[in-house]
Amino acid sequence: MNRADKSEVIERLRAQLAGVPAVIVADFKGLNVGLATRLRAEFRKADVHYEVVKNTLVRAAVAGTSKESMGSLIRGNSAIAFHQDDPTAPAKVLYDFLKGTDKLTVRGAWLDGQLLDDKAVTALAKLPGRDELRGKLLSVFLGVPTKFVRTLIAGPQTFLQVLQARAQQLEGE
């Protein structure tokens, strides 16, 4: 790879990593072509960017940025995974993939300025995703008005049920 190609890759990586909330670093040593293809397909489904990278180029891309501390995770056979918005998405895909194989190991991650070890990445994978959290928040927002409306109509409903029961009782006499 000549100098111009290297600088182009460095700038591309720097631009891609600029706004991401988390970057996960994995060691793909021992991963065969079939497993690698399956992993890439899982990442694509989750809209996660996964790339096998040259260590010196990634270190150069993160040099001078807030992700510079991530350079210590880049060694040996390195691959990075990240999502533009959701920090849990790549962790979830890797966690699910690791259930079926031991060929891939997670070295750690960079999350909002902090380095995480592999156990913390597993904990990150178990967190609810952005859409799940939005759903829970929406149910909280809708729960209070729903309960209020049910309380308002409970009185007339109960009164109507009492009247219907009395009418049936009078019909039976």
C-alpha positions in Angstrom: 0.0 0.0 0.0 1.6 3.3 -1.0 1.6 6.5 1.0 -1.3 8.1 -0.8 -3.5 5.0 -0.2 -2.6 4.9 3.4 -3.5 8.6 4.0 -6.8 8.0 2.2 -7.6 5.1 4.5 -6.6 7.1 7.6 -8.8 10.0 6.6 -11.7 7.7 5.8 -11.4 6.0 9.1 -11.1 9.3 10.9 -14.3 10.6 9.3 -16.2 7.3 10.0 -15.2 7.2 13.6 -15.7 11.0 14.3 -19.2 10.9 15.6 -19.7 7.3 16.8 -20.6 6.8 20.4 -18.7 3.5 20.8 -16.2 1.4 19.0 -15.7 -2.3 19.8 -12.3 -3.9 19.0 -12.2 -7.7 18.4 -9.5 -10.3 17.6 -10.7 -12.4 14.7 -7.8 -14.8 14.7 -9.0 -18.3 13.9 -12.2 -17.1 12.3 -12.8 -19.1 9.1 -14.4 -17.6 5.9 -17.8 -19.1 6.6 -18.0 -17.7 10.1 -16.6 -14.3 8.9 -19.2 -14.1 6.2 -22.0 -15.0 8.7 -20.7 -12.4 11.1 -20.6 -9.7 8.4 -24.1 -10.6 7.4 -25.3 -10.2 11.0 -23.6 -6.8 11.3 -25.2 -5.6 8.0 -28.6 -6.6 9.3 -28.0 -4.5 12.4 -26.6 -1.6 10.3 -23.3 -1.9 12.1 -20.0 -1.1 10.3 -17.5 -3.9 10.7 -14.0 -3.7 9.3 -10.8 -5.6 9.6 -8.2 -2.9 9.9 -4.4 -2.4 9.7 -3.3 -1.5 13.2 -1.0 1.4 12.3 -3.7 3.0 10.1 -6.3 2.9 12.9 -3.9 4.2 15.5 -3.0 7.1 13.0 -6.7 7.7 12.4 -7.6 8.1 16.1 -4.4 10.0 17.0 -5.2 13.4 18.3 -8.9 12.6 18.7 -11.0 11.7 21.8 -10.6 8.1 20.7 -6.8 8.1 21.0 -6.9 5.9 24.2 -8.5 3.2 22.0 -5.0 2.7 20.4 -4.0 0.4 23.3 -6.7 -2.1 22.2 -5.4 -2.2 18.6 -2.8 -5.1 18.4 -2.5 -8.4 16.6 -5.4 -9.3 14.3 -7.8 -6.4 14.9 -11.3 -5.7 13.6 -13.5 -2.8 14.7 -17.3 -2.6 14.8 -19.4 0.5 15.4 -22.9 1.9 14.8 -23.5 5.6 14.0 -26.1 6.1 16.7 -26.5 3.1 18.9 -23.6 2.1 21.1 -25.2 -1.2 22.1 -25.8 -2.5 18.5 -22.4 -3.9 17.7 -22.0 -5.3 21.2 -25.4 -7.2 20.9 -24.4 -8.6 17.5 -21.0 -9.8 18.8 -22.5 -11.2 22.0 -25.1 -13.2 20.0 -22.3 -14.4 17.6 -20.0 -15.5 20.4 -22.7 -17.8 21.8 -22.1 -20.0 18.7 -18.3 -19.9 18.4 -15.1 -19.3 20.4 -13.1 -18.2 17.4 -13.6 -14.5 17.9 -12.6 -12.7 21.1 -13.6 -9.2 22.1 -10.6 -7.2 23.3 -12.5 -4.2 24.6 -14.3 -1.1 23.5 -14.1 2.7 23.6 -17.3 4.2 24.9 -17.7 8.0 25.4 -14.1 8.5 26.3 -13.6 5.4 28.4 -12.0 2.1 27.6 -14.1 -1.0 28.4 -12.8 -4.5 28.9 -14.5 -7.6 27.4 -16.7 -8.1 30.5 -18.0 -4.5 30.2 -18.7 -5.1 26.5 -20.8 -8.1 27.5 -22.7 -5.9 30.0 -23.2 -3.3 27.3 -24.7 -6.0 25.0 -27.2 -6.9 27.7 -28.5 -3.3 28.0 -31.7 -2.6 26.2 -31.3 -1.0 22.8 -32.4 2.5 21.8 -35.7 1.3 20.3 -36.5 -0.8 23.3 -35.8 2.2 25.6 -38.0 4.4 23.5 -40.8 1.8 23.7 -40.5 1.7 27.5 -40.5 5.5 27.8 -43.6 5.7 25.5 -45.4 3.2 27.7 -44.6 5.3 30.7 -45.9 8.4 29.0 -49.1 6.6 27.9 -49.6 4.7 31.1 -50.6 7.7 33.2 -53.3 9.1 30.9 -54.6 5.7 30.2 -55.0 5.0 34.0 -56.6 8.4 34.4 -59.2 7.7 31.7 -59.9 4.2 33.1 -60.5 5.8 36.6 -62.9 8.4 35.1 -65.0 5.8 33.4 -64.9 3.3 36.2 -67.7 5.0 38.2 -70.3 5.2 35.4 -69.3 1.7 34.2 -69.8 0.2 37.7 -73.1 2.1 38.1 -74.3 0.7 34.7 -73.3 -2.9 35.8 -75.3 -2.5 39.0 -78.4 -1.3 37.1 -78.1 -4.2 34.6 -77.8 -6.7 37.5 -80.8 -5.2 39.2 -82.8 -5.4 36.0 -81.9 -9.0 35.6 -82.9 -9.7 39.2 -86.3 -8.0 38.7 -86.9 -9.9 35.5 -86.3 -13.2 37.3 -88.8 -12.5 40.1 
